[in-house]
């Protein structure tokens, strides 16, 4: 079972251990997602701050190749 990476900031969205380090989320939303280069995965550095950013993360959830971006609702 996948677990939440500890680096994820508290909040609705997070990246779990299914992440394959494709960096798609960090490329599309660099203000929200950051790459841990040493360990090889992305995590949520900042929760979305407006509706546009929420919509962007919702889109990333759909296109994440590893289904690693999660929404706590």
CHARMM-style PDB file with segment names, atoms N, HN, CA, C and O in Angstrom:
ATOM      1  N   UNK     1       0.836  -1.185   0.000  1.00  0.00      PROA
ATOM      2  CA  UNK     1       0.000   0.000   0.000  1.00  0.00      PROA
ATOM      3  C   UNK     1       0.883   1.252   0.000  1.00  0.00      PROA
ATOM      4  O   UNK     1       1.858   1.335   0.747  1.00  0.00      PROA
ATOM      5  N   UNK     2       0.537   2.201  -0.828  1.00  0.00      PROA
ATOM      6  HN  UNK     2      -0.254   2.134  -1.436  1.00  0.00      PROA
ATOM      7  CA  UNK     2       1.315   3.440  -0.933  1.00  0.00      PROA
ATOM      8  C   UNK     2       1.073   4.322   0.291  1.00  0.00      PROA
ATOM      9  O   UNK     2      -0.019   4.347   0.859  1.00  0.00      PROA
ATOM     10  N   UNK     3       2.113   5.036   0.675  1.00  0.00      PROA
ATOM     11  HN  UNK     3       3.000   5.016   0.214  1.00  0.00      PROA
ATOM     12  CA  UNK     3       2.004   5.951   1.809  1.00  0.00      PROA
ATOM     13  C   UNK     3       2.410   7.361   1.375  1.00  0.00      PROA
ATOM     14  O   UNK     3       3.083   7.552   0.362  1.00  0.00      PROA
ATOM     15  N   UNK     4       1.992   8.315   2.153  1.00  0.00      PROA
ATOM     16  HN  UNK     4       1.446   8.160   2.976  1.00  0.00      PROA
ATOM     17  CA  UNK     4       2.269   9.726   1.900  1.00  0.00      PROA
ATOM     18  C   UNK     4       3.730  10.019   2.243  1.00  0.00      PROA
ATOM     19  O   UNK     4       4.219   9.608   3.294  1.00  0.00      PROA
ATOM     20  N   UNK     5       4.429  10.737   1.346  1.00  0.00      PROA
ATOM     21  HN  UNK     5       4.031  11.072   0.491  1.00  0.00      PROA
ATOM     22  CA  UNK     5       5.795  11.157   1.670  1.00  0.00      PROA
ATOM     23  C   UNK     5       5.761  12.210   2.760  1.00  0.00      PROA
ATOM     24  O   UNK     5       4.899  13.090   2.761  1.00  0.00      PROA
ATOM     25  N   UNK     6       6.707  12.117   3.692  1.00  0.00      PROA
ATOM     26  HN  UNK     6       7.407  11.403   3.692  1.00  0.00      PROA
ATOM     27  CA  UNK     6       6.732  13.019   4.852  1.00  0.00      PROA
ATOM     28  C   UNK     6       6.986  14.474   4.469  1.00  0.00      PROA
ATOM     29  O   UNK     6       6.619  15.376   5.222  1.00  0.00      PROA
ATOM     30  N   UNK     7       7.605  14.719   3.318  1.00  0.00      PROA
ATOM     31  HN  UNK     7       7.903  13.986   2.707  1.00  0.00      PROA
ATOM     32  CA  UNK     7       7.892  16.090   2.890  1.00  0.00      PROA
ATOM     33  C   UNK     7       6.650  16.863   2.438  1.00  0.00      PROA
ATOM     34  O   UNK     7       6.671  18.094   2.401  1.00  0.00      PROA
ATOM     35  N   UNK     8       5.575  16.157   2.097  1.00  0.00      PROA
ATOM     36  HN  UNK     8       5.558  15.158   2.127  1.00  0.00      PROA
ATOM     37  CA  UNK     8       4.354  16.841   1.685  1.00  0.00      PROA
ATOM     38  C   UNK     8       3.899  17.791   2.779  1.00  0.00      PROA
ATOM     39  O   UNK     8       3.821  17.416   3.948  1.00  0.00      PROA
ATOM     40  N   UNK     9       3.601  19.018   2.393  1.00  0.00      PROA
ATOM     41  HN  UNK     9       3.664  19.323   1.443  1.00  0.00      PROA
ATOM     42  CA  UNK     9       3.074  19.974   3.355  1.00  0.00      PROA
ATOM     43  C   UNK     9       1.655  19.528   3.717  1.00  0.00      PROA
ATOM     44  O   UNK     9       0.952  18.946   2.891  1.00  0.00      PROA
ATOM     45  N   UNK    10       1.250  19.799   4.929  1.00  0.00      PROA
ATOM     46  HN  UNK    10       1.821  20.272   5.600  1.00  0.00      PROA
ATOM     47  CA  UNK    10      -0.087  19.414   5.387  1.00  0.00      PROA
ATOM     48  C   UNK    10      -1.146  20.062   4.502  1.00  0.00      PROA
ATOM     49  O   UNK    10      -1.001  21.208   4.079  1.00  0.00      PROA
ATOM     50  N   UNK    11      -2.195  19.325   4.234  1.00  0.00      PROA
ATOM     51  HN  UNK    11      -2.313  18.393   4.578  1.00  0.00      PROA
ATOM     52  CA  UNK    11      -3.280  19.857   3.433  1.00  0.00      PROA
ATOM     53  C   UNK    11      -3.941  18.809   2.578  1.00  0.00      PROA
ATOM     54  O   UNK    11      -3.690  17.611   2.713  1.00  0.00      PROA
ATOM     55  N   UNK    12      -4.779  19.279   1.708  1.00  0.00      PROA
ATOM     56  HN  UNK    12      -4.984  20.252   1.599  1.00  0.00      PROA
ATOM     57  CA  UNK    12      -5.644  18.433   0.887  1.00  0.00      PROA
ATOM     58  C   UNK    12      -4.896  17.508  -0.067  1.00  0.00      PROA
ATOM     59  O   UNK    12      -5.254  16.337  -0.195  1.00  0.00      PROA
ATOM     60  N   UNK    13      -3.869  18.013  -0.736  1.00  0.00      PROA
ATOM     61  HN  UNK    13      -3.578  18.964  -0.633  1.00  0.00      PROA
ATOM     62  CA  UNK    13      -3.174  17.239  -1.767  1.00  0.00      PROA
ATOM     63  C   UNK    13      -1.821  16.733  -1.268  1.00  0.00      PROA
ATOM     64  O   UNK    13      -1.155  17.378  -0.458  1.00  0.00      PROA
ATOM     65  N   UNK    14      -1.435  15.563  -1.776  1.00  0.00      PROA
ATOM     66  HN  UNK    14      -1.975  15.039  -2.434  1.00  0.00      PROA
ATOM     67  CA  UNK    14      -0.124  15.008  -1.432  1.00  0.00      PROA
ATOM     68  C   UNK    14       0.304  14.012  -2.491  1.00  0.00      PROA
ATOM     69  O   UNK    14      -0.505  13.567  -3.305  1.00  0.00      PROA
ATOM     70  N   UNK    15       1.583  13.666  -2.475  1.00  0.00      PROA
ATOM     71  HN  UNK    15       2.241  14.027  -1.813  1.00  0.00      PROA
ATOM     72  CA  UNK    15       2.144  12.654  -3.368  1.00  0.00      PROA
ATOM     73  C   UNK    15       2.491  11.445  -2.512  1.00  0.00      PROA
ATOM     74  O   UNK    15       3.029  11.580  -1.413  1.00  0.00      PROA
ATOM     75  N   UNK    16       2.174  10.250  -3.035  1.00  0.00      PROA
ATOM     76  HN  UNK    16       1.737  10.140  -3.927  1.00  0.00      PROA
ATOM     77  CA  UNK    16       2.469   9.041  -2.268  1.00  0.00      PROA
ATOM     78  C   UNK    16       3.628   8.263  -2.902  1.00  0.00      PROA
ATOM     79  O   UNK    16       4.202   8.670  -3.912  1.00  0.00      PROA
ATOM     80  N   UNK    17       3.942   7.147  -2.280  1.00  0.00      PROA
ATOM     81  HN  UNK    17       3.475   6.816  -1.459  1.00  0.00      PROA
ATOM     82  CA  UNK    17       5.113   6.362  -2.670  1.00  0.00      PROA
ATOM     83  C   UNK    17       4.949   5.616  -3.996  1.00  0.00      PROA
ATOM     84  O   UNK    17       5.838   4.858  -4.383  1.00  0.00      PROA
ATOM     85  N   UNK    18       3.840   5.814  -4.692  1.00  0.00      PROA
ATOM     86  HN  UNK    18       3.117   6.430  -4.377  1.00  0.00      PROA
ATOM     87  CA  UNK    18       3.712   5.293  -6.056  1.00  0.00      PROA
ATOM     88  C   UNK    18       4.473   6.155  -7.053  1.00  0.00      PROA
ATOM     89  O   UNK    18       4.634   5.761  -8.208  1.00  0.00      PROA
ATOM     90  N   UNK    19       4.940   7.314  -6.632  1.00  0.00      PROA
ATOM     91  HN  UNK    19       4.810   7.634  -5.693  1.00  0.00      PROA
ATOM     92  CA  UNK    19       5.621   8.259  -7.519  1.00  0.00      PROA
ATOM     93  C   UNK    19       6.818   7.592  -8.207  1.00  0.00      PROA
ATOM     94  O   UNK    19       7.617   6.899  -7.578  1.00  0.00      PROA
ATOM     95  N   UNK    20       6.910   7.828  -9.516  1.00  0.00      PROA
ATOM     96  HN  UNK    20       6.260   8.391 -10.027  1.00  0.00      PROA
ATOM     97  CA  UNK    20       8.007   7.255 -10.306  1.00  0.00      PROA
ATOM     98  C   UNK    20       9.027   8.318 -10.732  1.00  0.00      PROA
ATOM     99  O   UNK    20       9.888   8.055 -11.571  1.00  0.00      PROA
ATOM    100  N   UNK    21       8.926   9.512 -10.154  1.00  0.00      PROA
ATOM    101  HN  UNK    21       8.226   9.727  -9.473  1.00  0.00      PROA
ATOM    102  CA  UNK    21       9.885  10.578 -10.400  1.00  0.00      PROA
ATOM    103  C   UNK    21       9.910  11.014 -11.865  1.00  0.00      PROA
ATOM    104  O   UNK    21      10.977  11.275 -12.422  1.00  0.00      PROA
ATOM    105  N   UNK    22       8.736  11.092 -12.482  1.00  0.00      PROA
ATOM    106  HN  UNK    22       7.870  10.880 -12.029  1.00  0.00      PROA
ATOM    107  CA  UNK    22       8.685  11.565 -13.867  1.00  0.00      PROA
ATOM    108  C   UNK    22       8.821  13.086 -13.934  1.00  0.00      PROA
ATOM    109  O   UNK    22       9.153  13.633 -14.985  1.00  0.00      PROA
ATOM    110  N   UNK    23       8.568  13.764 -12.828  1.00  0.00      PROA
ATOM    111  HN  UNK    23       8.298  13.320 -11.973  1.00  0.00      PROA
ATOM    112  CA  UNK    23       8.681  15.227 -12.694  1.00  0.00      PROA
ATOM    113  C   UNK    23       7.655  16.007 -13.506  1.00  0.00      PROA
ATOM    114  O   UNK    23       7.787  17.222 -13.649  1.00  0.00      PROA
ATOM    115  N   UNK    24       6.644  15.343 -14.037  1.00  0.00      PROA
ATOM    116  HN  UNK    24       6.537  14.356 -13.921  1.00  0.00      PROA
ATOM    117  CA  UNK    24       5.598  16.018 -14.792  1.00  0.00      PROA
ATOM    118  C   UNK    24       4.906  17.076 -13.939  1.00  0.00      PROA
ATOM    119  O   UNK    24       4.711  18.204 -14.391  1.00  0.00      PROA
ATOM    120  N   UNK    25       4.538  16.726 -12.721  1.00  0.00      PROA
ATOM    121  HN  UNK    25       4.696  15.810 -12.354  1.00  0.00      PROA
ATOM    122  CA  UNK    25       3.834  17.680 -11.856  1.00  0.00      PROA
ATOM    123  C   UNK    25       4.719  18.873 -11.502  1.00  0.00      PROA
ATOM    124  O   UNK    25       4.247  20.009 -11.469  1.00  0.00      PROA
ATOM    125  N   UNK    26       5.989  18.620 -11.239  1.00  0.00      PROA
ATOM    126  HN  UNK    26       6.373  17.697 -11.265  1.00  0.00      PROA
ATOM    127  CA  UNK    26       6.906  19.711 -10.895  1.00  0.00      PROA
ATOM    128  C   UNK    26       7.172  20.620 -12.091  1.00  0.00      PROA
ATOM    129  O   UNK    26       7.449  21.806 -11.912  1.00  0.00      PROA
ATOM    130  N   UNK    27       7.093  20.088 -13.290  1.00  0.00      PROA
ATOM    131  HN  UNK    27       6.869  19.125 -13.435  1.00  0.00      PROA
ATOM    132  CA  UNK    27       7.281  20.900 -14.490  1.00  0.00      PROA
ATOM    133  C   UNK    27       6.050  21.754 -14.767  1.00  0.00      PROA
ATOM    134  O   UNK    27       6.168  22.915 -15.158  1.00  0.00      PROA
ATOM    135  N   UNK    28       4.873  21.180 -14.566  1.00  0.00      PROA
ATOM    136  HN  UNK    28       4.776  20.237 -14.248  1.00  0.00      PROA
ATOM    137  CA  UNK    28       3.626  21.887 -14.867  1.00  0.00      PROA
ATOM    138  C   UNK    28       3.238  22.864 -13.761  1.00  0.00      PROA
ATOM    139  O   UNK    28       2.731  23.951 -14.038  1.00  0.00      PROA
ATOM    140  N   UNK    29       3.475  22.479 -12.516  1.00  0.00      PROA
ATOM    141  HN  UNK    29       3.887  21.596 -12.291  1.00  0.00      PROA
ATOM    142  CA  UNK    29       3.085  23.321 -11.372  1.00  0.00      PROA
ATOM    143  C   UNK    29       4.248  23.452 -10.389  1.00  0.00      PROA
ATOM    144  O   UNK    29       4.191  22.919  -9.281  1.00  0.00      PROA
ATOM    145  N   UNK    30       5.310  24.167 -10.798  1.00  0.00      PROA
ATOM    146  HN  UNK    30       5.356  24.600 -11.699  1.00  0.00      PROA
ATOM    147  CA  UNK    30       6.510  24.251  -9.961  1.00  0.00      PROA
ATOM    148  C   UNK    30       6.325  25.006  -8.646  1.00  0.00      PROA
ATOM    149  O   UNK    30       7.148  24.872  -7.741  1.00  0.00      PROA
ATOM    150  N   UNK    31       5.271  25.787  -8.530  1.00  0.00      PROA
ATOM    151  HN  UNK    31       4.602  25.895  -9.265  1.00  0.00      PROA
ATOM    152  CA  UNK    31       5.006  26.471  -7.265  1.00  0.00      PROA
ATOM    153  C   UNK    31       4.379  25.533  -6.238  1.00  0.00      PROA
ATOM    154  O   UNK    31       4.379  25.823  -5.042  1.00  0.00      PROA
ATOM    155  N   UNK    32       3.848  24.415  -6.709  1.00  0.00      PROA
ATOM    156  HN  UNK    32       3.848  24.179  -7.681  1.00  0.00      PROA
ATOM    157  CA  UNK    32       3.149  23.478  -5.826  1.00  0.00      PROA
ATOM    158  C   UNK    32       3.977  22.220  -5.575  1.00  0.00      PROA
ATOM    159  O   UNK    32       4.059  21.746  -4.441  1.00  0.00      PROA
ATOM    160  N   UNK    33       4.589  21.679  -6.624  1.00  0.00      PROA
ATOM    161  HN  UNK    33       4.524  22.064  -7.544  1.00  0.00      PROA
ATOM    162  CA  UNK    33       5.335  20.422  -6.520  1.00  0.00      PROA
ATOM    163  C   UNK    33       6.835  20.666  -6.631  1.00  0.00      PROA
ATOM    164  O   UNK    33       7.288  21.511  -7.403  1.00  0.00      PROA
ATOM    165  N   UNK    34       7.589  19.914  -5.849  1.00  0.00      PROA
ATOM    166  HN  UNK    34       7.221  19.228  -5.222  1.00  0.00      PROA
ATOM    167  CA  UNK    34       9.049  20.001  -5.843  1.00  0.00      PROA
ATOM    168  C   UNK    34       9.597  18.576  -5.944  1.00  0.00      PROA
ATOM    169  O   UNK    34       8.972  17.625  -5.474  1.00  0.00      PROA
ATOM    170  N   UNK    35      10.759  18.443  -6.556  1.00  0.00      PROA
ATOM    171  HN  UNK    35      11.267  19.216  -6.937  1.00  0.00      PROA
ATOM    172  CA  UNK    35      11.410  17.139  -6.673  1.00  0.00      PROA
ATOM    173  C   UNK    35      12.454  16.953  -5.583  1.00  0.00      PROA
ATOM    174  O   UNK    35      13.280  17.833  -5.344  1.00  0.00      PROA
ATOM    175  N   UNK    36      12.410  15.813  -4.933  1.00  0.00      PROA
ATOM    176  HN  UNK    36      11.739  15.098  -5.128  1.00  0.00      PROA
ATOM    177  CA  UNK    36      13.466  15.403  -4.023  1.00  0.00      PROA
ATOM    178  C   UNK    36      14.466  14.643  -4.894  1.00  0.00      PROA
ATOM    179  O   UNK    36      14.284  13.455  -5.159  1.00  0.00      PROA
ATOM    180  N   UNK    37      15.501  15.316  -5.330  1.00  0.00      PROA
ATOM    181  HN  UNK    37      15.649  16.281  -5.114  1.00  0.00      PROA
ATOM    182  CA  UNK    37      16.462  14.729  -6.272  1.00  0.00      PROA
ATOM    183  C   UNK    37      17.276  13.610  -5.634  1.00  0.00      PROA
ATOM    184  O   UNK    37      17.659  12.661  -6.318  1.00  0.00      PROA
ATOM    185  N   UNK    38      17.544  13.706  -4.341  1.00  0.00      PROA
ATOM    186  HN  UNK    38      17.232  14.477  -3.786  1.00  0.00      PROA
ATOM    187  CA  UNK    38      18.339  12.672  -3.673  1.00  0.00      PROA
ATOM    188  C   UNK    38      17.608  11.339  -3.600  1.00  0.00      PROA
ATOM    189  O   UNK    38      18.210  10.279  -3.773  1.00  0.00      PROA
ATOM    190  N   UNK    39      16.294  11.402  -3.340  1.00  0.00      PROA
ATOM    191  HN  UNK    39      15.805  12.263  -3.200  1.00  0.00      PROA
ATOM    192  CA  UNK    39      15.514  10.179  -3.168  1.00  0.00      PROA
ATOM    193  C   UNK    39      14.717   9.794  -4.413  1.00  0.00      PROA
ATOM    194  O   UNK    39      14.282   8.649  -4.534  1.00  0.00      PROA
ATOM    195  N   UNK    40      14.522  10.732  -5.337  1.00  0.00      PROA
ATOM    196  HN  UNK    40      14.876  11.662  -5.239  1.00  0.00      PROA
ATOM    197  CA  UNK    40      13.859  10.429  -6.592  1.00  0.00      PROA
ATOM    198  C   UNK    40      12.347  10.381  -6.549  1.00  0.00      PROA
ATOM    199  O   UNK    40      11.743   9.388  -6.953  1.00  0.00      PROA
ATOM    200  N   UNK    41      11.726  11.451  -6.059  1.00  0.00      PROA
ATOM    201  HN  UNK    41      12.217  12.258  -5.731  1.00  0.00      PROA
ATOM    202  CA  UNK    41      10.270  11.565  -6.082  1.00  0.00      PROA
ATOM    203  C   UNK    41       9.864  13.024  -5.929  1.00  0.00      PROA
ATOM    204  O   UNK    41      10.657  13.874  -5.523  1.00  0.00      PROA
ATOM    205  N   UNK    42       8.599  13.288  -6.267  1.00  0.00      PROA
ATOM    206  HN  UNK    42       7.955  12.598  -6.597  1.00  0.00      PROA
ATOM    207  CA  UNK    42       8.041  14.628  -6.107  1.00  0.00      PROA
ATOM    208  C   UNK    42       7.192  14.666  -4.842  1.00  0.00      PROA
ATOM    209  O   UNK    42       6.787  13.628  -4.317  1.00  0.00      PROA
ATOM    210  N   UNK    43       6.930  15.881  -4.361  1.00  0.00      PROA
ATOM    211  HN  UNK    43       7.259  16.723  -4.788  1.00  0.00      PROA
ATOM    212  CA  UNK    43       6.046  16.062  -3.214  1.00  0.00      PROA
ATOM    213  C   UNK    43       5.406  17.436  -3.284  1.00  0.00      PROA
ATOM    214  O   UNK    43       5.857  18.302  -4.034  1.00  0.00      PROA
ATOM    215  N   UNK    44       4.351  17.634  -2.500  1.00  0.00      PROA
ATOM    216  HN  UNK    44       3.985  16.930  -1.891  1.00  0.00      PROA
ATOM    217  CA  UNK    44       3.649  18.911  -2.474  1.00  0.00      PROA
ATOM    218  C   UNK    44       4.375  19.844  -1.519  1.00  0.00      PROA
ATOM    219  O   UNK    44       4.423  19.616  -0.311  1.00  0.00      PROA
ATOM    220  N   UNK    45       4.934  20.896  -2.089  1.00  0.00      PROA
ATOM    221  HN  UNK    45       4.895  21.082  -3.071  1.00  0.00      PROA
ATOM    222  CA  UNK    45       5.684  21.895  -1.328  1.00  0.00      PROA
ATOM    223  C   UNK    45       4.756  22.991  -0.802  1.00  0.00      PROA
ATOM    224  O   UNK    45       4.988  23.568   0.260  1.00  0.00      PROA
ATOM    225  N   UNK    46       3.712  23.259  -1.564  1.00  0.00      PROA
ATOM    226  HN  UNK    46       3.524  22.791  -2.427  1.00  0.00      PROA
ATOM    227  CA  UNK    46       2.747  24.316  -1.198  1.00  0.00      PROA
ATOM    228  C   UNK    46       1.376  23.888  -1.708  1.00  0.00      PROA
ATOM    229  O   UNK    46       1.240  23.490  -2.865  1.00  0.00      PROA
ATOM    230  N   UNK    47       0.372  23.966  -0.860  1.00  0.00      PROA
ATOM    231  HN  UNK    47       0.483  24.289   0.080  1.00  0.00      PROA
ATOM    232  CA  UNK    47      -0.983  23.646  -1.286  1.00  0.00      PROA
ATOM    233  C   UNK    47      -1.490  24.738  -2.232  1.00  0.00      PROA
ATOM    234  O   UNK    47      -1.083  25.894  -2.114  1.00  0.00      PROA
ATOM    235  N   UNK    48      -2.368  24.385  -3.163  1.00  0.00      PROA
ATOM    236  HN  UNK    48      -2.699  23.446  -3.259  1.00  0.00      PROA
ATOM    237  CA  UNK    48      -2.924  25.393  -4.062  1.00  0.00      PROA
ATOM    238  C   UNK    48      -3.574  26.529  -3.281  1.00  0.00      PROA
ATOM    239  O   UNK    48      -4.187  26.314  -2.236  1.00  0.00      PROA
ATOM    240  N   UNK    49      -3.428  27.738  -3.807  1.00  0.00      PROA
ATOM    241  HN  UNK    49      -2.930  27.912  -4.656  1.00  0.00      PROA
ATOM    242  CA  UNK    49      -3.928  28.906  -3.093  1.00  0.00      PROA
ATOM    243  C   UNK    49      -5.148  29.553  -3.710  1.00  0.00      PROA
ATOM    244  O   UNK    49      -5.688  30.515  -3.165  1.00  0.00      PROA
ATOM    245  N   UNK    50      -5.597  29.019  -4.870  1.00  0.00      PROA
ATOM    246  HN  UNK    50      -5.158  28.237  -5.313  1.00  0.00      PROA
ATOM    247  CA  UNK    50      -6.764  29.603  -5.521  1.00  0.00      PROA
ATOM    248  C   UNK    50      -7.429  28.550  -6.410  1.00  0.00      PROA
ATOM    249  O   UNK    50      -6.918  27.440  -6.560  1.00  0.00      PROA
ATOM    250  N   UNK    51      -8.563  28.906  -6.993  1.00  0.00      PROA
ATOM    251  HN  UNK    51      -8.979  29.808  -6.871  1.00  0.00      PROA
ATOM    252  CA  UNK    51      -9.314  27.957  -7.817  1.00  0.00      PROA
ATOM    253  C   UNK    51      -8.530  27.496  -9.039  1.00  0.00      PROA
ATOM    254  O   UNK    51      -8.634  26.337  -9.441  1.00  0.00      PROA
ATOM    255  N   UNK    52      -7.753  28.385  -9.626  1.00  0.00      PROA
ATOM    256  HN  UNK    52      -7.669  29.326  -9.300  1.00  0.00      PROA
ATOM    257  CA  UNK    52      -6.954  28.021 -10.801  1.00  0.00      PROA
ATOM    258  C   UNK    52      -5.923  26.949 -10.442  1.00  0.00      PROA
ATOM    259  O   UNK    52      -5.749  25.981 -11.183  1.00  0.00      PROA
ATOM    260  N   UNK    53      -5.248  27.118  -9.322  1.00  0.00      PROA
ATOM    261  HN  UNK    53      -5.389  27.904  -8.720  1.00  0.00      PROA
ATOM    262  CA  UNK    53      -4.261  26.132  -8.885  1.00  0.00      PROA
ATOM    263  C   UNK    53      -4.936  24.820  -8.479  1.00  0.00      PROA
ATOM    264  O   UNK    53      -4.396  23.744  -8.736  1.00  0.00      PROA
ATOM    265  N   UNK    54      -6.113  24.899  -7.848  1.00  0.00      PROA
ATOM    266  HN  UNK    54      -6.552  25.773  -7.640  1.00  0.00      PROA
ATOM    267  CA  UNK    54      -6.863  23.683  -7.510  1.00  0.00      PROA
ATOM    268  C   UNK    54      -7.211  22.908  -8.779  1.00  0.00      PROA
ATOM    269  O   UNK    54      -7.079  21.685  -8.816  1.00  0.00      PROA
ATOM    270  N   UNK    55      -7.652  23.614  -9.811  1.00  0.00      PROA
ATOM    271  HN  UNK    55      -7.759  24.608  -9.781  1.00  0.00      PROA
ATOM    272  CA  UNK    55      -7.994  22.972 -11.079  1.00  0.00      PROA
ATOM    273  C   UNK    55      -6.756  22.346 -11.728  1.00  0.00      PROA
ATOM    274  O   UNK    55      -6.841  21.268 -12.316  1.00  0.00      PROA
ATOM    275  N   UNK    56      -5.621  23.013 -11.623  1.00  0.00      PROA
ATOM    276  HN  UNK    56      -5.552  23.889 -11.145  1.00  0.00      PROA
ATOM    277  CA  UNK    56      -4.380  22.486 -12.180  1.00  0.00      PROA
ATOM    278  C   UNK    56      -3.985  21.186 -11.487  1.00  0.00      PROA
ATOM    279  O   UNK    56      -3.605  20.220 -12.149  1.00  0.00      PROA
ATOM    280  N   UNK    57      -4.073  21.158 -10.163  1.00  0.00      PROA
ATOM    281  HN  UNK    57      -4.382  21.942  -9.626  1.00  0.00      PROA
ATOM    282  CA  UNK    57      -3.736  19.937  -9.434  1.00  0.00      PROA
ATOM    283  C   UNK    57      -4.736  18.827  -9.764  1.00  0.00      PROA
ATOM    284  O   UNK    57      -4.341  17.670  -9.904  1.00  0.00      PROA
ATOM    285  N   UNK    58      -6.012  19.158  -9.890  1.00  0.00      PROA
ATOM    286  HN  UNK    58      -6.332  20.098  -9.777  1.00  0.00      PROA
ATOM    287  CA  UNK    58      -7.016  18.160 -10.276  1.00  0.00      PROA
ATOM    288  C   UNK    58      -6.673  17.557 -11.636  1.00  0.00      PROA
ATOM    289  O   UNK    58      -6.834  16.353 -11.838  1.00  0.00      PROA
ATOM    290  N   UNK    59      -6.204  18.380 -12.563  1.00  0.00      PROA
ATOM    291  HN  UNK    59      -6.073  19.358 -12.398  1.00  0.00      PROA
ATOM    292  CA  UNK    59      -5.786  17.887 -13.877  1.00  0.00      PROA
ATOM    293  C   UNK    59      -4.560  16.987 -13.745  1.00  0.00      PROA
ATOM    294  O   UNK    59      -4.476  15.948 -14.399  1.00  0.00      PROA
ATOM    295  N   UNK    60      -3.620  17.382 -12.907  1.00  0.00      PROA
ATOM    296  HN  UNK    60      -3.689  18.227 -12.375  1.00  0.00      PROA
ATOM    297  CA  UNK    60      -2.419  16.575 -12.708  1.00  0.00      PROA
ATOM    298  C   UNK    60      -2.752  15.219 -12.093  1.00  0.00      PROA
ATOM    299  O   UNK    60      -2.114  14.219 -12.419  1.00  0.00      PROA
ATOM    300  N   UNK    61      -3.734  15.179 -11.218  1.00  0.00      PROA
ATOM    301  HN  UNK    61      -4.253  15.992 -10.953  1.00  0.00      PROA
ATOM    302  CA  UNK    61      -4.166  13.901 -10.644  1.00  0.00      PROA
ATOM    303  C   UNK    61      -4.585  12.957 -11.764  1.00  0.00      PROA
ATOM    304  O   UNK    61      -4.275  11.766 -11.730  1.00  0.00      PROA
ATOM    305  N   UNK    62      -5.284  13.486 -12.746  1.00  0.00      PROA
ATOM    306  HN  UNK    62      -5.537  14.453 -12.774  1.00  0.00      PROA
ATOM    307  CA  UNK    62      -5.786  12.670 -13.856  1.00  0.00      PROA
ATOM    308  C   UNK    62      -4.670  12.198 -14.794  1.00  0.00      PROA
ATOM    309  O   UNK    62      -4.760  11.103 -15.349  1.00  0.00      PROA
ATOM    310  N   UNK    63      -3.628  13.003 -14.977  1.00  0.00      PROA
ATOM    311  HN  UNK    63      -3.556  13.892 -14.526  1.00  0.00      PROA
ATOM    312  CA  UNK    63      -2.594  12.635 -15.954  1.00  0.00      PROA
ATOM    313  C   UNK    63      -1.332  12.028 -15.328  1.00  0.00      PROA
ATOM    314  O   UNK    63      -0.430  11.604 -16.051  1.00  0.00      PROA
ATOM    315  N   UNK    64      -1.263  11.983 -14.009  1.00  0.00      PROA
ATOM    316  HN  UNK    64      -1.996  12.327 -13.422  1.00  0.00      PROA
ATOM    317  CA  UNK    64      -0.090  11.385 -13.354  1.00  0.00      PROA
ATOM    318  C   UNK    64       0.039   9.923 -13.791  1.00  0.00      PROA
ATOM    319  O   UNK    64      -0.877   9.134 -13.560  1.00  0.00      PROA
ATOM    320  N   UNK    65       1.165   9.544 -14.422  1.00  0.00      PROA
ATOM    321  HN  UNK    65       1.909  10.185 -14.610  1.00  0.00      PROA
ATOM    322  CA  UNK    65       1.302   8.184 -14.933  1.00  0.00      PROA
ATOM    323  C   UNK    65       1.358   7.112 -13.839  1.00  0.00      PROA
ATOM    324  O   UNK    65       1.127   5.936 -14.123  1.00  0.00      PROA
ATOM    325  N   UNK    66       1.656   7.490 -12.619  1.00  0.00      PROA
ATOM    326  HN  UNK    66       1.844   8.444 -12.388  1.00  0.00      PROA
ATOM    327  CA  UNK    66       1.750   6.531 -11.527  1.00  0.00      PROA
ATOM    328  C   UNK    66       0.582   6.619 -10.550  1.00  0.00      PROA
ATOM    329  O   UNK    66       0.542   5.894  -9.556  1.00  0.00      PROA
ATOM    330  N   UNK    67      -0.368   7.511 -10.836  1.00  0.00      PROA
ATOM    331  HN  UNK    67      -0.335   8.100 -11.643  1.00  0.00      PROA
ATOM    332  CA  UNK    67      -1.496   7.739  -9.910  1.00  0.00      PROA
ATOM    333  C   UNK    67      -0.996   8.023  -8.496  1.00  0.00      PROA
ATOM    334  O   UNK    67      -1.532   7.506  -7.516  1.00  0.00      PROA
ATOM    335  N   UNK    68       0.040   8.852  -8.412  1.00  0.00      PROA
ATOM    336  HN  UNK    68       0.475   9.272  -9.208  1.00  0.00      PROA
ATOM    337  CA  UNK    68       0.684   9.117  -7.124  1.00  0.00      PROA
ATOM    338  C   UNK    68       0.228  10.407  -6.449  1.00  0.00      PROA
ATOM    339  O   UNK    68       0.550  10.635  -5.283  1.00  0.00      PROA
ATOM    340  N   UNK    69      -0.521  11.260  -7.164  1.00  0.00      PROA
ATOM    341  HN  UNK    69      -0.783  11.075  -8.111  1.00  0.00      PROA
ATOM    342  CA  UNK    69      -1.006  12.499  -6.562  1.00  0.00      PROA
ATOM    343  C   UNK    69      -2.384  12.216  -5.988  1.00  0.00      PROA
ATOM    344  O   UNK    69      -3.283  11.759  -6.693  1.00  0.00      PROA
ATOM    345  N   UNK    70      -2.536  12.491  -4.712  1.00  0.00      PROA
ATOM    346  HN  UNK    70      -1.805  12.862  -4.139  1.00  0.00      PROA
ATOM    347  CA  UNK    70      -3.764  12.149  -4.003  1.00  0.00      PROA
ATOM    348  C   UNK    70      -4.476  13.392  -3.494  1.00  0.00      PROA
ATOM    349  O   UNK    70      -3.862  14.430  -3.247  1.00  0.00      PROA
ATOM    350  N   UNK    71      -5.795  13.257  -3.342  1.00  0.00      PROA
ATOM    351  HN  UNK    71      -6.294  12.413  -3.542  1.00  0.00      PROA
ATOM    352  CA  UNK    71      -6.659  14.337  -2.853  1.00  0.00      PROA
ATOM    353  C   UNK    71      -7.375  13.841  -1.612  1.00  0.00      PROA
ATOM    354  O   UNK    71      -8.195  12.926  -1.683  1.00  0.00      PROA
ATOM    355  N   UNK    72      -7.065  14.446  -0.478  1.00  0.00      PROA
ATOM    356  HN  UNK    72      -6.399  15.190  -0.421  1.00  0.00      PROA
ATOM    357  CA  UNK    72      -7.697  14.087   0.788  1.00  0.00      PROA
ATOM    358  C   UNK    72      -9.123  14.608   0.877  1.00  0.00      PROA
ATOM    359  O   UNK    72      -9.845  14.285   1.820  1.00  0.00      PROA
ATOM    360  N   UNK    73      -9.534  15.419  -0.105  1.00  0.00      PROA
ATOM    361  HN  UNK    73      -8.947  15.681  -0.871  1.00  0.00      PROA
ATOM    362  CA  UNK    73     -10.889  15.953  -0.143  1.00  0.00      PROA
ATOM    363  C   UNK    73     -11.037  17.080   0.776  1.00  0.00      PROA
ATOM    364  OT1 UNK    73     -12.120  17.657   0.875  1.00  0.00      PROA
TER     365      UNK     73
END
